[in-house]
Amino acid sequence: MADKVTRFLGDTPGRTAVKLIVISLIVGIIMSALNFTPWDLWHAITNFFHRLYELGFRAFGRFGEYLLYGAMVVIPVFVLVRVMNYRESR
């Protein structure tokens, strides 16, 4: 059972918890410096879907634009992470 948990987490539960705490602290500091809260993110998402509903089919073009902009960031980061993981596993 412990092997499955460790394999799922990628490390021991204790080390994973410490990593998550440190990353959460760093992200919290950055968000605080930018005066950005999780509620702002929630409102941005709900406003997006509200505008999508109000604009009707015209908004599907904007949705595609958002998808394209997001993919321009997410895909290279994904490839970079996979390459880095591939190097470590060899």
Secondary structure as GFF3:
##gff-version 3
##sequence-region A 1 90
A	DSSP	alpha_helix	2	9	.	.	.	ID=ss1
A	DSSP	alpha_helix	13	33	.	.	.	ID=ss2
A	DSSP	alpha_helix	38	55	.	.	.	ID=ss3
A	DSSP	three_ten_helix	56	58	.	.	.	ID=ss4
A	DSSP	alpha_helix	59	89	.	.	.	ID=ss5
###
